[in-house]
Amino acid sequence: MSRATELLSRHALLWIIAVGALLRFSTIGIQDFWLDEIVTVQEIGQGPIDILRQVNAADSNPAVYPLLAGGWERVFGSGEWGVRSLTALAGTLAIPFVYGAATTLASRRAGLIAAALTATNPLLVWYSGEARNYSLLVCFSALAFFCFARALEEVRGQRWLWAWALASAVALMTHYYAAMLIAPMALWLLWRRPGPRLDTVMGIGVIAVVGFALLPHVAARYGGTDWIDDIDLTERILQLPEHFLVGFWSPWEPLPLVVVVVALAVAIYAAFRAEPRSARAIAIAGSVVLAPLVVLLIDAFAGDDYIITRYLLELWVPFAVALGAALGAVAIGRLGTITAIGLCVLGAGLVIWTAMTAETQRPGYAELASAIGPSDTERLIVSQTSFSYPLTHYLDGTAIATEPELKTDELVVVAPRVTEDYSVGDCWWILTCGGTDHDPVPAFVPPPEFELSSHGSTEDFDYAVFNADRPTVVERPFEFPVVARVFVQPAS
């Protein structure tokens, strides 16, 4: 073995983490904040007590992420790079935890493959660049799964059991859907962990106490996801493995299906041929993925549907461990290595392609705000999409228009430009779905008193400015609940 090869092998995990960090941190500042992120930015700009009040009053998620992001924002700033660097760091930290879990359950080879898949995964890189709690959920889920793997092997003491309980509790306080990962891990520990079962019950009890403490907030925020029903359930189920392997965007429509078929075919083949340790790892991690999916499917058919990719990101961790154990099985030799390398190269390539492709980016509201510019008079801005709330962040002083403010002599109408649709399956991302809402809003027509005075375009939007001879009442267009379309821009 040459010195270079030896160095690469010895420090392989560090190289993988470096690649994962590079893919994440290099892309977090190139896109504007989108709708959900603006909610985060406004929430974390307050003090800790006010953040907790806001979470309790309106946020559907627990408080861990906004509290961490609030402290982070005070150090690194409120710009795109500053706020998103927390989630990029969380996404990077998940890599060694996934490695540790796969190494513990299977082998170092499996650990390196699972870590590499995590580092280059387009879906995880995308959410590492979003100022929401999803990347942090993956990080704490990976830590919990690593501790779970160690607890399964723990012959003496309770150190890893309690570490698992603590990490699981924090994951649950980051996103409630962490319960989908925690429950099957708890069952495995009750069944297979060495030592007194009472110790395991006590560890699970700690998580249960945290869960019960969160129940009032869960009950208050229950519902609010009716929009999920608008997307066909079969479509969401089929696109889940595609999202897990290639992310949200693809330059070639058949690519996601081809990747899923090849990867799963190799993994199934490996599962039947794997040596006992790898087969055990595949069984444990695979069951932790499949069990909650079965429960969610039953729940969906019963009328309570929450199956959507971003709510199931915690399941990427056992998915990566199972896939790493399968592709790292000695019995399939180079086939596993070649498949793993192919998935990683493809993943990194898709991350770079996504970053360089305008149609796959979040909407460019900063450019739109700059194009619209200041005004000598107070005016209304009406959007032809339900995703334009970021204008209140990028256009100084702009706010959601109240009923008394629906009167003006200058009106700006903005509309997303139709673009090429690179989305994998049905999706809800404006512009990155070809420039149209999943549920298009009825078109807004300016009152007859207004005449077109100017118009223009940005990369993502068209806009038109209308003027009237005197202040004229503008009827509020149709708006989905809690999603504004009309904004008032004060005079500069």
N, C-alpha and C positions, 0 to 999 in steps of 0.2 A: 504494500500500500504506500503510495507517495505521501509526502508530507502534507501537501495541499488536501488530498483526499482524507487523510487522517484528521486534519484540522477541521474540515467541513463536517465529518462524521461526529467528532467529539463535541462540537459546538452547534450541531444541527438545530437544536431547539432555539438557540439565540438567533440564528440566521432566520428561522421561520418567524419568530416574534418581530424581528427587524423589518421583514417584508410586510407583515401584517400592519405594523405601525406606519410604515411608509404609505401603504395604500389608503389607510384611514386618514392620517393627518394631512396628506397632500391634497385631499379632495374636500375637506370640510369648509373651506372658505370660498369656494367657487360658485356657490348657489345662494340665492336669497332665502330668507326665512319664508316658510309657507304657513298656511292658516293655523295649524295646530301649534307650530313653533312660536308664533306671535303670542298665543295664549300663555305659553311657558315664559317668554321674555317678560311679559307684563306681570306675571305672577311672581317671578323670582326677583323682580326689582324692588320688592317690599322687604321689610324686616322679617325675622323668623316668626314672630307672633302673628303678624298679618298674613304670612304665607300659610300658617296653620289654619287661620280663620278662613282664608280663601279656599284651601283644600276642603275644609269641612263644609263650606257653603256651596261650592260649585264644582270642584274637581272630582272626576270619576275615579281618580287614581289615589293611592295612599301618598304619604308625605315625604318618604325618603328622598326621592329624586328632587323635588322642588327645593327641599332644605339644603341638600348638597349643592345643587345648581346655584342657589342663592348665594352661598358662601363662595363658590367658584367664580361666579360672575363679578364679585367685588374684587377679586384678585386679577382675573384675566380679561375683564371688560365685557360689555354687553353686545359686541359685534358678533358676526356669524362665527368667526374662528374662535373667539374667546368662549362663547357659550357652548359651542359644539365640541370643543376640545375635551370636555368632561366625558362625553359619550364616546369620543374616539379613544380616550384612555381606557374606559371601561371595556370597549370592544377589544382592545389590545390585551388587557389583563385576562380576558377570557381564554386566550390561546394557551398559556401554560396550565391553566386549570383543566382544560379539555385534555391536554397532553397527560397530565397527572392521572386523570380518571382512566383513560384508555391504557396507559402503562400499567396501572395497578390491576385492572381487570384482565388485560391480555398480555401485552408485551411492549417494549420500547419501540419497536417497529410500528406497531399499531398506534402508539401514542404520537409518534412523529407524523404519521399519515393523518390522524385526526386533527392534530395541531395545524398542519399545512392546509387541510381542507377548511378549517376555521379561519385561518389567516387570509385566505384568498377568496372566501365566499362572497359573492356580490351582494347577497341579501344582507349579510351581517355588516359589510362595509357601508351599504346604504344607510342602515339604521345607526351605525357609528357616526354618521354625519347628520343626524337629526336630533334636535334639541327636545327630546322627549325621553321617557323612561325605559324604552325598549332595549337599548344597548346595555343599560345598567341591569335590567332583568336578566339578560343573557349572561352577564358577568357573574352575578350572584347565583344564578342557576348553575353555572359551570363550577363555581366554588362549592356549592352544596353537593353537586354530583360527585366531585372529587372526594369530598369528605365522606360521602355515602360509600364510595368504592373502597376507601380505606377502612371505614367502619365494618364493612362486610368481611374484611381480612383481619380485623383486630381481635387477636386471641386474648390479650390481657388489657385491662384498663378500659376507660370510657372516653379517652381524649377525643378520638375521632367521631364518636357518637355525638358528643356535646358540640363539637365543631360543626357537625352536620345540622344539628338542631338550630344552632345560632345562625348559620348561613341560610338555612331554609326560612327562618323567621324573618330575616332581613329581606330575602327575595320576596316573601309574601307581602312585606310592607313596601315593596317597590312596585309590584303589580299583582293584583289578586289572582291572575291566571297562573301564577307560580304554583298554586295548589294542584294544578294538573300534573306537575312534575313531582311535587312533594308526596302526594298520596301513594303512587306506586312504589316510590323509594321506601316509604314507611312500611308498606306491606312486605317488601323484600327483606327489610331489616328484622321485622317481626318473625319472618319465616326462617331466614338463613344466618342471621348474625350470631356468632359464637357468644357464649356468656349468658348470664341471667336475663330472661325475657323482661323482667321488671325494669331493668336499666333502660331497655329500648322503649318500653311504655312510658317511662318518665321523660325521655328525650322527646318522644312524640307529644307528650303532654305539654311541654313548653311551647311547641309550635301551635298546639290547639288553644292555649291560653291567648297567644297573640292573635290567632284567628277570631276567637270570640270577642276580643277587644275591638277588632275591626268591623264586626258585624253591623253595628249601627250605621257606620259610614257606607257599607255595602248596601244595606237596605235602603238608605236615603238616595243612593245613586243608581239603584236597580232600574234597569230599562235604559232608555236613551240610545239603544243600538238598533233601532228599527230599520236603519238604513242598510244593515247587513242583509235583511230579507229581500232587498231590492236586487241583490246579486244572486243569480241562480245557485242553489246549493250544490248541485252536481258540478258546476263550473268551479266553485270554490274548492271542492274536494280534489278535483283533478289537477288544479293549478298548484296545490300545496306542495307536492314533491317537486314540481317544476321550479317554484319559487325557492325551495330549499336548496336546489342544486345550481340554478343559473340566475336567480334573482328576479327582479321585476321586468327587466328589459332585454330584448334580444334582437339583433340585426337580421335574423333569419327565422321566419315563423316556425319551421319544423324543428329547429335546434333544441328547444327545451324537451320536447317529447323524445327525440333521439337520445339525448343525454340521460334522461330518466330511464328509458328502456335498457340502455347499455349498462349504466351503473347498477341498477337493481338486478339485472341478469347476472352480472359478475358477482354481486354480493350474495345472491341466493345460491349460486354455484359454490361459492366459498363457504357458505354456511353449512352445506351438506358435506364438504370435504375437510373442514377445519379440524385442527387438533383440539382435544378436549378443552384446554384453557381458552382458546379463541372462541370455540363454540359456546362456552359458558358466558363469555363476555357479550357475544352477539345476542344470546338469549336474554340476559339481564337487561342490557341497554335497549334491545328491540322491544321488549315487553313494556318498558317504561315509556316508549314512544306510542305503542299501539293501544295500550289500555286506556289512556285518557281520550284518544281519538274515538274509540268505540263508545265510551260514555258520552262524548260530545255529539256523536251521530245519533244515538238514542234520544238524547236531549233535544236535538234539532228536529227530529221527526215527531217529538212530543210537543213541539211548538215553541221551544226556548232555544233559539239559534244564535250561537256565538262563534261559529267556525269562520275565522278569517285569519290570514297568514300572520299579521302582526300580533294577534293575541296568542299565537302558538309558538313564538320564537323561543321560549324556554325549552321546547322539545327538540330544538336543533342540537342541544348538547348531547343527549343520549343518542340521537340520530347520528351525529358525527362519531361518537364512540363506537357504535355498532358498525358503521361503515368502515371506520379505521380498523377495527378488529377483523372484519371480513377481508378487506383488501390487504391487510398485513398478515393474513394466515399463511404459514409456511407452505401448506399443501398446494396453493395455487401459484406459488413462485412469482415469476415475472409478470404474469397476467395482472395480479393485484397492483404491483408497482407501476406498470404502464398505465393502468386505469387511474390510479391515484395521481400520477404526474399529469395525465391528460386533464383530469378535473381541475387540478390546481392551475395549470397553464390557461385553461379555458376561463376559469374564474377570474384570474388576474387580468386576462385580456378583456373580459366583459366589464370589469371595473374601470379600466382605462378607456375603453370605447364609450361607456356611459358618461364618464367625465368629459369626454371630447365631443359628445353629441348633444346639440342644443335641445333637440326634441325630447330627450330623456331627463332634462333638468327640471328642478322645481321652478314654478313661474317667476319670471324676472320683474318683480314689482318695483325694485329700486330703479331700474331703467325706465319703467313706465312713469313712476313718480317724477323722475328728472325730466322726462319729455313733456309731461303735463305742466310742470313748473308752478311757480307762485301765481297768484291772481290779484288784480287790483280791487276786486270786489268779492264778497262772499259768494260761493257757488256750490252747486250740488254736483256730485259725481255718481252716476248710476252705472253699475256693472252688469254685464250680461252673463255673469257666472256667479255662483255662490261662494267662490273662493277668494274674494278680493279684500278681505279684512286686513291683510298686510299693508294696504295703502295707508292705514292709520299709523303705521310705524315708519314708513318710508317717506310720507308726505307730511311735513311738519304741520301740526295743529289739526290735522284732519280727524274727524270722529264720525261715529255712526249718527246719521241724521235722526232727530226726533220729529214728531208730528208737527210742532210749530215751525220747524225749520224747512218744511217741504214747500218753500216758496222762494223763487229766485229769478233773476233775469239772465243768468248764465248757467248753462248745463253742459256737463261733460259726460259722454257715454263711451264706456270702454268695453271692448269685446275681445276674447281670446282669438288668435289667429289659428285657423285649421292647419295642423301639421301632420307629418307622417306618424302613424301610430305604431310604436315599437313595444307596446305593453304585452306582457306574457299573461294571457287570459284576460278576463274582465277585470277592470280596476276602477278606482274612484279618484285617481289623480288627474286634476285638470291640467291641460296642455300635454302632459306625458301620456295621455290617452287620446292623442290626436287633436287636442284643442277643444274638446267638448266635455261637458259634465256627464257623469253617468246618468243623472236625472236632469236633463236640460230644463232650465227655467223658461217660462214664457218670455218671448222677446219684448223688450221695452220700446215703445214708440213715443218720441217726444211730443208734447202737446203742440197743436197747430200754431200757437203763438210764437214758437221758437223757429228760427231759421239757422241753417248751417253756416257757420262763419269760418271754420278751419278744421283740418283733420290731419292725422299723421299716424305713424306706425312705429312700433319697436319690434324687436325680434320675436316677441311673444304676443303682442297685443296690437289692435287697431283702436284708435280713439278719435272722437269727433266732438267739436265744441259748437254748441248752439247758443244763440242769444235771442232775447225777447226785448221789446221796447220798454217793458215795465215788469216789475216782479210778478211772477205768475205761479199759481199753485201747481205743483207736480204731484200727481197721484202716485202713492207708493206702489211699486210693482210687487208681484208675487214674491214672497221670500219664504224659504224653508225655516222652520223653527230655529231660533238662535243663530241663524246665518244671515247677516245683513248684506244688502245689495246697494243701499243708498248711503252716501257719506256727504258730510258738509265740510268744505274747505274754507277756512277763514281768509279774509283779505290779508295780504302781506303788509 
